Amino acid sequence: MSKSSSTACVEPDAPGPRRLGGSEAVVIVIIICLSSVLATVAGMSVPDVLRLLAGAGAVAALVVGLVTGAPLRSVRRMLGVLLAPPV
């Protein structure tokens, strides 16, 4: 008799979720600290801070895509997000 198909989904050698590395955690902490400084010290509103972070993330994605040689279709899509009118 063959193995049950339900045991195929439980593999002890399957990799689990990846934990954040030290440099990734530092970047996240710096972004959170910068956001709180912009909101409190600079007096920016929360929507403005979120827009700034979203724009910075989109620019970072475009730069990484261009540097790593991402397919032209995905770079075009990222560029479209950057140049789209605000909602």
C-alpha positions as CSV (number, residue, x, y, z in Angstrom):
1,M,0.0,0.0,0.0
2,S,1.4,3.5,-0.9
3,K,1.9,6.3,1.5
4,S,-1.0,8.6,2.3
5,S,-1.0,11.8,0.4
6,S,-1.5,13.7,3.7
7,T,2.0,12.8,4.9
8,A,3.6,14.4,1.9
9,C,2.9,17.9,3.2
10,V,4.7,17.2,6.5
11,E,8.4,17.0,5.6
12,P,10.9,17.4,8.4
13,D,13.6,18.6,6.0
14,A,11.5,21.4,4.5
15,P,12.9,24.9,5.4
16,G,10.9,27.0,7.8
17,P,10.3,30.7,7.6
18,R,13.6,32.6,7.4
19,R,14.5,34.8,10.3
20,L,15.7,38.4,9.8
21,G,19.4,38.9,9.7
22,G,21.1,41.5,11.8
23,S,21.5,44.1,9.0
24,E,17.8,43.7,8.0
25,A,16.7,44.2,11.6
26,V,18.9,47.3,11.8
27,V,17.3,48.8,8.7
28,I,13.8,48.2,10.0
29,V,14.7,49.9,13.4
30,I,16.2,52.9,11.6
31,I,13.1,53.3,9.4
32,I,10.9,53.2,12.5
33,C,13.1,55.7,14.4
34,L,13.3,58.0,11.4
35,S,9.5,57.9,11.0
36,S,8.9,58.8,14.6
37,V,11.4,61.7,14.4
38,L,9.8,63.1,11.3
39,A,6.4,62.9,12.9
40,T,7.4,64.4,16.3
41,V,10.3,66.8,15.7
42,A,9.7,67.9,12.1
43,G,6.0,68.1,12.7
44,M,5.0,66.1,9.7
45,S,1.6,64.4,9.7
46,V,1.4,60.7,9.7
47,P,0.0,60.5,6.1
48,D,2.9,62.6,4.9
49,V,5.4,60.3,6.7
50,L,3.8,57.3,5.1
51,R,3.9,58.9,1.6
52,L,7.6,59.7,2.1
53,L,8.4,56.1,3.2
54,A,6.3,54.6,0.3
55,G,8.1,56.8,-2.2
56,A,11.5,55.9,-0.8
57,G,10.6,52.3,-0.9
58,A,9.5,52.5,-4.5
59,V,12.7,54.3,-5.5
60,A,14.7,51.7,-3.7
61,A,12.9,48.9,-5.5
62,L,13.6,50.6,-8.9
63,V,17.3,51.1,-8.1
64,V,17.7,47.5,-6.9
65,G,15.8,46.3,-10.0
66,L,18.1,48.3,-12.3
67,V,21.3,47.3,-10.5
68,T,20.5,43.6,-10.4
69,G,19.3,43.4,-14.0
70,A,15.7,42.7,-13.3
71,P,13.5,42.0,-16.4
72,L,12.5,45.1,-18.3
73,R,8.8,44.4,-17.7
74,S,9.2,44.6,-13.9
75,V,11.4,47.8,-14.1
76,R,8.8,49.4,-16.3
77,R,6.1,48.5,-13.8
78,M,8.1,50.0,-10.9
79,L,8.7,53.1,-12.9
80,G,4.9,53.4,-13.6
81,V,4.3,53.3,-9.8
82,L,6.7,56.1,-9.3
83,L,5.3,58.3,-12.0
84,A,1.6,57.6,-11.3
85,P,-0.4,60.6,-10.0
86,P,-1.1,60.6,-6.3
87,V,-4.3,59.1,-5.2
